[in-house]
Amino acid sequence: MQSVITSKFQTTIPKGVRERLKLSIHDTLEWKVDQGKIVVLPVQKEFLKYRNRIKTGPGKIEDDIHLARQQRLKKYR
């Protein structure tokens, strides 16, 4: 597969590569130069693999504020 570098030094990732690596809009790529070759790797967002795994109920903001204030007081004592 090939792609062209534009006058703004941009290029398009070929569709086959995007599909194989499951890339989508706003994904991040890491570029490396290794012995005269360009290596492009998708940056894996590890925390996303846990998405929808933890279920929580509605919280109580007053309790959260109270807990945060207590922890802050302990920090400065």
N, C-alpha and C positions, 0 to 999 in steps of 0.2 A: 504494500500500500504506500501511496505517496501523498504528500500535501505540499502546497506552495507557501512560501513565506511572503507576506505582503510588504508594501513599502513602510508599514508601521510595525514590522517584525512580528506580525500575528500569523497564526496558522490555524487550520481547522483540523480537529481530531477526526480521522475517518470513522464513519458509522460503525464499521465492523469492530474497531478498537473500542469505541464507546460502549457498544453492546456487550462485548466480551468482558470488559472490566466493570460493567454496570455503572458507568459514569453518568451523572446528570448535572443539571444547572447548579452552580454554586459549589460544586465539589472542588477540592484543592488538589493540585498536582505538585509533586516535588521533582525538580530537575537536577540531574547530576551529570558530571562529565567524568567518564571512566575510560581511561586509555584511548582517548581520541573519539569516543563514542558518546552520544547523548542518551542518557537513560531517564525516562520519565515514569514516575511511580505515583499511583493514587495514594493520597494520605488517608489512612483509615481512621475513622472517628470511632474509637472503641466504645465510647459511652452509648452510641446509637444502637449497639447490638442488644442493649438492655431495655430498649424502648417498649413500653406497654407490659413490662414484666412485674412491676410493683404497683399494686392497687392501693390507693389511699382514699380515705373518706374525707368529708369536709372538715376543715380545721377550725380552730377558734383563735382568731387573731389576738384577742385579749390575752389568752394564755401564752401565745408565742411572744408577745411583747414583754410580758412579765418575766418569762424565762430568760429572754435576751438581756433584760436589765439586771437580773440576778447574776448572770454569767459575767456581765461587764463589771459589776461591783466586785466580784471575787477576783477578777483580773487585776484590779487596782488596789486591792487591800494588801 
